[in-house]
Amino acid sequence: GTPVFPGDPPVSVRPVATVERDGYYLQSLAAGEQSGTHWAAPAHFHTGAAAADSLAAADFFFPAVVLDVRAEAAEDADFVLGRGSVEKWEANFGPVCPGSAVIMRTGFDSRWEDPAAYLNADPAGVMHYPGFGVDVTRWLIEERSIGALGIDTMGVDPGIDTAFGSNQLLLHEHRMHLENLTGLGEMPPTGGWI
């Protein structure tokens, strides 16, 4: 029942050994690598780019910048984060530090238990959830030297962006995305780590 991106394999958990029969309990877990809370390396969109086996442990540790856009997302499921929202955040907390993971807290994680509400697809199958606009992603990469984008939805791109514009830009170099995040209310706007 876990929400998965349309076309991805479903998450499957099944017992393969039982205490009564085998003396121990064991389950088989099968899932697409983009299921649940996950990250993706540049190879996710770019042939020959860095994959998991070529990343160092330090590549997974970021100062976190959390932008709370729950009000905007509640008003417009297709909310696209723009540069103005980041600049407003910076006016309160200072510039986004180089190497940061810029994370959007949209509130969509509260829909996780209802996959249809989480994906928020219309009758034509178009998903409607917030994400990072291509222009702000480019600006964050070029002007703030970010290390990652993160979000509590199915993807860092808005659901309506079937070209995955922000992902394409983000994963073009040594950066990653963090998707289907939860617990962002426990993180401060700045000063935290992920």
Accessible surface in RSA format (square Angstrom, percent):
REM  Atomic radii and reference values for relative SASA: ProtOr
REM  Chains: A
REM  Algorithm: Lee & Richards
REM  Probe-radius: 1.40
REM  Slices: 20
REM RES _ NUM      All-atoms   Total-Side   Main-Chain    Non-polar    All polar
REM                ABS   REL    ABS   REL    ABS   REL    ABS   REL    ABS   REL
RES GLY A   1   102.37 126.2   0.00   N/A 102.37 126.2  52.39 143.8  49.98 111.9
RES THR A   2    51.23  36.4  34.08  34.6  17.15  40.9   9.47  12.7  41.76  63.1
RES PRO A   3     3.49   2.5   1.08   1.0   2.41   8.8   3.09   2.5   0.40   2.5
RES VAL A   4    28.05  18.5  23.69  21.4   4.35  10.5  24.24  21.1   3.81  10.3
RES PHE A   5    54.16  27.1  53.90  33.4   0.26   0.7  53.90  32.7   0.26   0.7
RES PRO A   6    73.94  53.9  51.19  46.7  22.75  82.7  61.43  50.7  12.51  77.7
RES GLY A   7    85.97 106.0   0.00   N/A  85.97 106.0  42.35 116.2  43.62  97.7
RES ASP A   8    46.54  32.6  35.87  35.7  10.66  25.2   3.53   8.3  43.00  42.9
RES PRO A   9    74.82  54.5  68.78  62.7   6.04  22.0  74.82  61.8   0.00   0.0
RES PRO A  10    99.44  72.5  94.83  86.4   4.61  16.7  95.41  78.8   4.03  25.0
RES VAL A  11    41.05  27.0  22.36  20.2  18.69  45.0  22.36  19.4  18.69  50.7
RES SER A  12    50.58  42.7  45.02  60.1   5.56  12.8  27.88  59.4  22.70  31.8
RES VAL A  13    85.32  56.1  53.82  48.7  31.50  75.9  53.82  46.8  31.50  85.4
RES ARG A  14   134.57  56.5 134.33  68.5   0.25   0.6  50.25  68.7  84.33  51.1
RES PRO A  15    78.87  57.5  63.29  57.7  15.58  56.6  63.51  52.4  15.36  95.5
RES VAL A  16    55.54  36.5  33.96  30.7  21.58  52.0  40.52  35.2  15.02  40.7
RES ALA A  17     4.06   3.7   3.78   5.8   0.28   0.6   3.78   5.3   0.28   0.8
RES THR A  18    39.43  28.0  39.43  40.0   0.00   0.0  35.77  48.1   3.66   5.5
RES VAL A  19    90.42  59.5  83.27  75.4   7.14  17.2  83.27  72.4   7.14  19.4
RES GLU A  20   160.40  92.1 121.12  91.6  39.28  93.5  75.57 146.2  84.83  69.3
RES ARG A  21   164.92  69.2 129.36  65.9  35.56  84.7  75.68 103.4  89.24  54.1
RES ASP A  22    55.83  39.1  29.18  29.0  26.65  63.0  12.29  28.9  43.54  43.4
RES GLY A  23    59.21  73.0   0.00   N/A  59.21  73.0  29.12  79.9  30.10  67.4
RES TYR A  24   122.94  57.4 118.56  67.5   4.39  11.4  85.81  64.5  37.13  45.8
RES TYR A  25   122.86  57.4  96.94  55.2  25.93  67.5  76.07  57.2  46.79  57.7
RES LEU A  26    91.78  51.1  89.39  64.0   2.39   6.0  91.78  64.5   0.00   0.0
RES GLN A  27    87.19  48.8  66.60  48.7  20.59  49.0  10.54  22.4  76.65  58.1
RES SER A  28    37.92  32.0  30.80  41.1   7.12  16.4  14.37  30.6  23.55  33.0
RES LEU A  29   126.06  70.2  94.93  67.9  31.13  78.3  94.93  66.7  31.13  83.8
RES ALA A  30    55.44  51.0  49.84  76.9   5.59  12.7  55.23  77.8   0.21   0.6
RES ALA A  31    53.75  49.4  17.88  27.6  35.87  81.6  19.61  27.6  34.14  90.4
RES GLY A  32    15.67  19.3   0.00   N/A  15.67  19.3  12.61  34.6   3.06   6.9
RES GLU A  33   145.63  83.6 119.21  90.2  26.42  62.9  57.59 111.4  88.03  71.9
RES GLN A  34    27.80  15.5  25.44  18.6   2.36   5.6  20.04  42.7   7.76   5.9
RES SER A  35    19.72  16.7   6.52   8.7  13.20  30.4   7.12  15.2  12.60  17.7
RES GLY A  36    17.53  21.6   0.00   N/A  17.53  21.6  17.53  48.1   0.00   0.0
RES THR A  37    86.47  61.5  56.91  57.7  29.56  70.4  45.13  60.6  41.34  62.5
RES HIS A  38    17.83   9.7   8.76   6.1   9.08  23.2  16.68  17.2   1.15   1.3
RES TRP A  39    86.56  34.7  77.87  37.7   8.69  20.4  51.45  27.4  35.11  57.0
RES ALA A  40     4.51   4.1   0.98   1.5   3.54   8.0   4.51   6.4   0.00   0.0
RES ALA A  41     7.25   6.7   3.89   6.0   3.36   7.6   3.89   5.5   3.36   8.9
RES PRO A  42     3.23   2.4   3.23   2.9   0.00   0.0   3.23   2.7   0.00   0.0
RES ALA A  43    42.37  39.0  23.36  36.0  19.01  43.2  23.58  33.2  18.79  49.8
RES HIS A  44    72.20  39.5  41.29  28.7  30.91  79.1  33.96  35.0  38.24  44.5
RES PHE A  45    54.68  27.4  28.08  17.4  26.60  69.2  34.48  20.9  20.21  57.8
RES HIS A  46    40.92  22.4  36.98  25.7   3.94  10.1  25.73  26.5  15.19  17.7
RES THR A  47   151.96 108.1 112.60 114.2  39.36  93.8  84.12 113.0  67.84 102.6
RES GLY A  48    82.81 102.1   0.00   N/A  82.81 102.1  41.36 113.5  41.45  92.8
RES ALA A  49    31.37  28.8  10.78  16.6  20.59  46.8  21.50  30.3   9.87  26.1
RES ALA A  50    29.15  26.8  15.39  23.8  13.76  31.3  22.44  31.6   6.72  17.8
RES ALA A  51    38.51  35.4  36.51  56.3   2.00   4.5  37.33  52.6   1.18   3.1
RES ALA A  52    58.30  53.6  45.56  70.3  12.74  29.0  45.75  64.4  12.55  33.2
RES ASP A  53   136.73  95.8  95.04  94.6  41.70  98.6  52.10 122.6  84.63  84.4
RES SER A  54    71.62  60.5  40.21  53.7  31.42  72.4  48.87 104.1  22.75  31.9
RES LEU A  55    24.79  13.8   3.01   2.2  21.78  54.8   4.11   2.9  20.67  55.6
RES ALA A  56    60.36  55.5  50.08  77.3  10.28  23.4  59.05  83.2   1.31   3.5
RES ALA A  57    92.06  84.6  69.51 107.3  22.55  51.3  76.01 107.0  16.05  42.5
RES ALA A  58    80.08  73.6  61.58  95.0  18.49  42.1  67.61  95.2  12.47  33.0
RES ASP A  59    34.00  23.8  26.05  25.9   7.95  18.8   8.44  19.9  25.56  25.5
RES PHE A  60    74.61  37.3  57.47  35.6  17.14  44.6  58.10  35.2  16.51  47.2
RES PHE A  61   130.79  65.4 117.28  72.6  13.50  35.1 117.28  71.1  13.50  38.6
RES PHE A  62    16.57   8.3  16.57  10.3   0.00   0.0  16.57  10.0   0.00   0.0
RES PRO A  63    37.08  27.0  37.08  33.8   0.00   0.0  37.08  30.6   0.00   0.0
RES ALA A  64     1.95   1.8   0.00   0.0   1.95   4.4   0.00   0.0   1.95   5.2
RES VAL A  65     5.95   3.9   5.95   5.4   0.00   0.0   5.95   5.2   0.00   0.0
RES VAL A  66     8.21   5.4   5.43   4.9   2.78   6.7   5.43   4.7   2.78   7.5
RES LEU A  67     5.05   2.8   4.53   3.2   0.53   1.3   5.05   3.5   0.00   0.0
RES ASP A  68    73.24  51.3  46.45  46.2  26.79  63.4  29.90  70.4  43.34  43.2
RES VAL A  69     5.17   3.4   5.17   4.7   0.00   0.0   5.17   4.5   0.00   0.0
RES ARG A  70   102.37  43.0  99.96  51.0   2.41   5.7  28.54  39.0  73.83  44.7
RES ALA A  71    79.80  73.4  62.26  96.1  17.54  39.9  71.62 100.9   8.18  21.7
RES GLU A  72    69.51  39.9  63.37  47.9   6.14  14.6  33.82  65.4  35.70  29.1
RES ALA A  73     2.92   2.7   0.76   1.2   2.16   4.9   0.97   1.4   1.95   5.2
RES ALA A  74    92.10  84.7  50.42  77.8  41.69  94.8  61.11  86.1  31.00  82.1
RES GLU A  75   160.28  92.0 123.36  93.3  36.92  87.9  44.99  87.0 115.29  94.1
RES ASP A  76    70.37  49.3  66.12  65.8   4.25  10.0  24.13  56.8  46.24  46.1
RES ALA A  77    27.15  25.0  19.72  30.4   7.43  16.9  19.72  27.8   7.43  19.7
RES ASP A  78    41.08  28.8  36.28  36.1   4.79  11.3   9.68  22.8  31.39  31.3
RES PHE A  79    30.41  15.2  29.01  18.0   1.40   3.6  30.41  18.4   0.00   0.0
RES VAL A  80    68.74  45.2  51.32  46.5  17.42  42.0  51.32  44.6  17.42  47.2
RES LEU A  81     0.10   0.1   0.00   0.0   0.10   0.3   0.00   0.0   0.10   0.3
RES GLY A  82    29.97  37.0   0.00   N/A  29.97  37.0  28.04  76.9   1.93   4.3
RES ARG A  83   120.08  50.4 115.30  58.8   4.78  11.4  33.32  45.5  86.75  52.6
RES GLY A  84    50.21  61.9   0.00   N/A  50.21  61.9  36.19  99.3  14.02  31.4
RES SER A  85    35.92  30.4  24.97  33.3  10.95  25.2  10.35  22.0  25.57  35.8
RES VAL A  86     0.00   0.0   0.00   0.0   0.00   0.0   0.00   0.0   0.00   0.0
RES GLU A  87    72.60  41.7  66.92  50.6   5.68  13.5  26.22  50.7  46.38  37.9
RES LYS A  88   148.17  72.3 140.62  86.3   7.54  18.0  93.97  84.6  54.20  57.7
RES TRP A  89    19.36   7.8  14.84   7.2   4.52  10.6  18.90  10.1   0.46   0.8
RES GLU A  90    21.89  12.6  14.97  11.3   6.91  16.5   9.66  18.7  12.23  10.0
RES ALA A  91    91.53  84.2  46.99  72.5  44.54 101.3  59.65  84.0  31.88  84.4
RES ASN A  92   105.86  73.0  72.44  70.0  33.42  80.5  13.25  31.9  92.61  89.5
RES PHE A  93    88.05  44.1  58.77  36.4  29.28  76.2  66.56  40.4  21.49  61.5
RES GLY A  94    25.23  31.1   0.00   N/A  25.23  31.1  21.94  60.2   3.29   7.4
RES PRO A  95   101.04  73.6  91.73  83.6   9.31  33.9  91.86  75.8   9.18  57.0
RES VAL A  96     3.60   2.4   0.02   0.0   3.59   8.6   0.45   0.4   3.16   8.6
RES CYS A  97    72.91  55.1  70.11  78.2   2.80   6.6  12.37  31.3  60.54  65.3
RES PRO A  98   102.71  74.9  88.15  80.4  14.57  52.9  88.44  73.0  14.27  88.7
RES GLY A  99    31.12  38.4   0.00   N/A  31.12  38.4  27.10  74.4   4.02   9.0
RES SER A 100     1.32   1.1   1.32   1.8   0.00   0.0   0.00   0.0   1.32   1.9
RES ALA A 101     0.00   0.0   0.00   0.0   0.00   0.0   0.00   0.0   0.00   0.0
RES VAL A 102     0.00   0.0   0.00   0.0   0.00   0.0   0.00   0.0   0.00   0.0
RES ILE A 103     0.00   0.0   0.00   0.0   0.00   0.0   0.00   0.0   0.00   0.0
RES MET A 104     0.00   0.0   0.00   0.0   0.00   0.0   0.00   0.0   0.00   0.0
RES ARG A 105    54.60  22.9  54.60  27.8   0.00   0.0   2.10   2.9  52.50  31.8
RES THR A 106     4.85   3.4   0.00   0.0   4.85  11.6   0.00   0.0   4.85   7.3
RES GLY A 107    20.50  25.3   0.00   N/A  20.50  25.3  15.93  43.7   4.56  10.2
RES PHE A 108     5.29   2.6   5.12   3.2   0.17   0.4   5.29   3.2   0.00   0.0
RES ASP A 109    42.51  29.8  32.14  32.0  10.37  24.5   5.55  13.1  36.96  36.9
RES SER A 110   100.13  84.6  60.50  80.7  39.63  91.3  54.66 116.4  45.47  63.7
RES ARG A 111    76.25  32.0  71.17  36.3   5.08  12.1  18.57  25.4  57.67  35.0
RES TRP A 112    67.51  27.1  66.09  32.0   1.42   3.3  42.99  22.9  24.51  39.8
RES GLU A 113   160.52  92.2 133.40 100.9  27.12  64.6  65.71 127.1  94.81  77.4
RES ASP A 114    75.13  52.6  72.51  72.2   2.62   6.2  26.82  63.1  48.31  48.2
RES PRO A 115    46.55  33.9  46.36  42.3   0.19   0.7  46.55  38.4   0.00   0.0
RES ALA A 116    79.16  72.8  62.24  96.0  16.93  38.5  71.74 101.0   7.42  19.7
RES ALA A 117    33.10  30.4  24.57  37.9   8.53  19.4  32.48  45.7   0.62   1.7
RES TYR A 118     1.62   0.8   0.93   0.5   0.70   1.8   0.33   0.2   1.29   1.6
RES LEU A 119    28.06  15.6  28.06  20.1   0.00   0.0  28.06  19.7   0.00   0.0
RES ASN A 120    41.92  28.9  38.50  37.2   3.42   8.2   2.07   5.0  39.85  38.5
RES ALA A 121    57.57  52.9  27.70  42.7  29.87  67.9  27.95  39.4  29.61  78.4
RES ASP A 122    48.45  33.9  36.10  35.9  12.35  29.2  25.29  59.5  23.16  23.1
RES PRO A 123   150.21 109.5 104.53  95.3  45.68 166.0 118.55  97.9  31.66 196.8
RES ALA A 124    90.12  82.9  48.89  75.5  41.23  93.8  61.35  86.4  28.77  76.2
RES GLY A 125    46.65  57.5   0.00   N/A  46.65  57.5  29.30  80.4  17.34  38.8
RES VAL A 126    55.97  36.8  51.15  46.3   4.82  11.6  55.97  48.6   0.00   0.0
RES MET A 127    14.79   7.7  13.31   8.8   1.48   3.5  13.31  11.3   1.48   2.0
RES HIS A 128    39.29  21.5  39.29  27.3   0.00   0.0  34.79  35.9   4.51   5.2
RES TYR A 129     5.69   2.7   5.60   3.2   0.08   0.2   0.06   0.0   5.63   6.9
RES PRO A 130     0.00   0.0   0.00   0.0   0.00   0.0   0.00   0.0   0.00   0.0
RES GLY A 131     0.00   0.0   0.00   N/A   0.00   0.0   0.00   0.0   0.00   0.0
RES PHE A 132     0.61   0.3   0.00   0.0   0.61   1.6   0.00   0.0   0.61   1.7
RES GLY A 133    10.45  12.9   0.00   N/A  10.45  12.9  10.45  28.7   0.00   0.0
RES VAL A 134    52.81  34.7  47.75  43.2   5.06  12.2  47.75  41.5   5.06  13.7
RES ASP A 135   111.38  78.0 104.01 103.5   7.38  17.4  37.85  89.1  73.54  73.3
RES VAL A 136     1.21   0.8   0.00   0.0   1.21   2.9   0.06   0.1   1.15   3.1
RES THR A 137     0.00   0.0   0.00   0.0   0.00   0.0   0.00   0.0   0.00   0.0
RES ARG A 138    96.13  40.4  95.61  48.7   0.52   1.2  33.86  46.3  62.28  37.7
RES TRP A 139    22.13   8.9  19.46   9.4   2.67   6.3  19.17  10.2   2.97   4.8
RES LEU A 140     0.00   0.0   0.00   0.0   0.00   0.0   0.00   0.0   0.00   0.0
RES ILE A 141    29.13  16.6  22.24  16.6   6.89  16.6  22.41  16.1   6.73  18.3
RES GLU A 142   117.31  67.3  85.43  64.6  31.88  75.9  35.45  68.6  81.86  66.8
RES GLU A 143   102.91  59.1  81.75  61.8  21.16  50.4  12.39  24.0  90.52  73.9
RES ARG A 144    55.55  23.3  52.11  26.6   3.45   8.2   9.03  12.3  46.52  28.2
RES SER A 145    63.77  53.9  53.05  70.8  10.72  24.7  26.18  55.7  37.60  52.7
RES ILE A 146     6.01   3.4   0.00   0.0   6.01  14.5   0.00   0.0   6.01  16.3
RES GLY A 147    10.56  13.0   0.00   N/A  10.56  13.0   9.88  27.1   0.68   1.5
RES ALA A 148     0.00   0.0   0.00   0.0   0.00   0.0   0.00   0.0   0.00   0.0
RES LEU A 149     0.00   0.0   0.00   0.0   0.00   0.0   0.00   0.0   0.00   0.0
RES GLY A 150     0.00   0.0   0.00   N/A   0.00   0.0   0.00   0.0   0.00   0.0
RES ILE A 151     0.00   0.0   0.00   0.0   0.00   0.0   0.00   0.0   0.00   0.0
RES ASP A 152     0.47   0.3   0.47   0.5   0.00   0.0   0.00   0.0   0.47   0.5
RES THR A 153     0.48   0.3   0.33   0.3   0.14   0.3   0.48   0.6   0.00   0.0
RES MET A 154     7.10   3.7   2.34   1.6   4.76  11.3   0.18   0.1   6.93   9.2
RES GLY A 155     8.13  10.0   0.00   N/A   8.13  10.0   8.13  22.3   0.00   0.0
RES VAL A 156     0.00   0.0   0.00   0.0   0.00   0.0   0.00   0.0   0.00   0.0
RES ASP A 157     4.59   3.2   4.18   4.2   0.41   1.0   3.76   8.8   0.83   0.8
RES PRO A 158     9.72   7.1   8.30   7.6   1.42   5.2   8.30   6.9   1.42   8.8
RES GLY A 159     6.33   7.8   0.00   N/A   6.33   7.8   1.03   2.8   5.30  11.9
RES ILE A 160    79.78  45.4  61.64  45.9  18.14  43.7  61.64  44.4  18.14  49.2
RES ASP A 161    33.82  23.7  25.15  25.0   8.68  20.5  18.15  42.7  15.67  15.6
RES THR A 162   110.38  78.5  91.70  93.0  18.68  44.5  60.74  81.6  49.63  75.0
RES ALA A 163    72.56  66.7  56.63  87.4  15.92  36.2  65.88  92.8   6.67  17.7
RES PHE A 164    59.64  29.8  59.64  36.9   0.00   0.0  59.64  36.2   0.00   0.0
RES GLY A 165    15.33  18.9   0.00   N/A  15.33  18.9  14.33  39.3   1.00   2.2
RES SER A 166     0.16   0.1   0.16   0.2   0.00   0.0   0.00   0.0   0.16   0.2
RES ASN A 167     6.38   4.4   6.38   6.2   0.00   0.0   0.00   0.0   6.38   6.2
RES GLN A 168    66.56  37.2  63.99  46.8   2.57   6.1  27.83  59.2  38.73  29.4
RES LEU A 169    46.70  26.0  43.91  31.4   2.79   7.0  44.90  31.5   1.80   4.8
RES LEU A 170     0.00   0.0   0.00   0.0   0.00   0.0   0.00   0.0   0.00   0.0
RES LEU A 171     0.00   0.0   0.00   0.0   0.00   0.0   0.00   0.0   0.00   0.0
RES HIS A 172   118.30  64.7 103.46  71.9  14.84  38.0  66.72  68.8  51.58  60.0
RES GLU A 173   101.52  58.3  92.51  70.0   9.01  21.4  32.21  62.3  69.31  56.6
RES HIS A 174   106.64  58.3  87.07  60.5  19.57  50.1  72.41  74.6  34.22  39.8
RES ARG A 175    28.11  11.8  22.13  11.3   5.97  14.2   8.03  11.0  20.08  12.2
RES MET A 176     5.56   2.9   5.56   3.7   0.00   0.0   4.99   4.2   0.57   0.8
RES HIS A 177     0.83   0.5   0.83   0.6   0.00   0.0   0.83   0.9   0.00   0.0
RES LEU A 178    20.89  11.6  20.89  14.9   0.00   0.0  20.89  14.7   0.00   0.0
RES GLU A 179     6.92   4.0   6.92   5.2   0.00   0.0   0.00   0.0   6.92   5.6
RES ASN A 180     6.25   4.3   0.28   0.3   5.97  14.4   0.46   1.1   5.79   5.6
RES LEU A 181    14.60   8.1  13.22   9.5   1.39   3.5  13.22   9.3   1.39   3.7
RES THR A 182    98.45  70.0  79.76  80.9  18.68  44.5  58.73  78.9  39.72  60.0
RES GLY A 183    32.11  39.6   0.00   N/A  32.11  39.6  26.51  72.8   5.59  12.5
RES LEU A 184     5.49   3.1   3.79   2.7   1.70   4.3   3.79   2.7   1.70   4.6
RES GLY A 185    45.84  56.5   0.00   N/A  45.84  56.5  13.03  35.7  32.82  73.5
RES GLU A 186   159.63  91.6 123.87  93.7  35.76  85.2  52.58 101.7 107.05  87.4
RES MET A 187    42.07  21.8  28.54  18.9  13.52  32.2  21.36  18.2  20.70  27.4
RES PRO A 188    60.84  44.3  54.01  49.2   6.83  24.8  60.11  49.6   0.74   4.6
RES PRO A 189    55.55  40.5  54.43  49.6   1.13   4.1  55.31  45.7   0.24   1.5
RES THR A 190    59.76  42.5  51.34  52.0   8.42  20.1  28.81  38.7  30.95  46.8
RES GLY A 191    64.76  79.9   0.00   N/A  64.76  79.9  38.86 106.6  25.90  58.0
RES GLY A 192    11.03  13.6   0.00   N/A  11.03  13.6  10.15  27.8   0.88   2.0
RES TRP A 193   142.23  57.1 118.03  57.1  24.20  56.8  95.52  50.9  46.71  75.8
RES ILE A 194    55.72  31.7  33.74  25.1  21.98  53.0  55.72  40.1   0.00   0.0
END  Absolute sums over single chains surface
CHAIN  1 A     9894.9       7301.1       2593.8       5829.3       4065.6
END  Absolute sums over all chains
TOTAL          9894.9       7301.1       2593.8       5829.3       4065.6
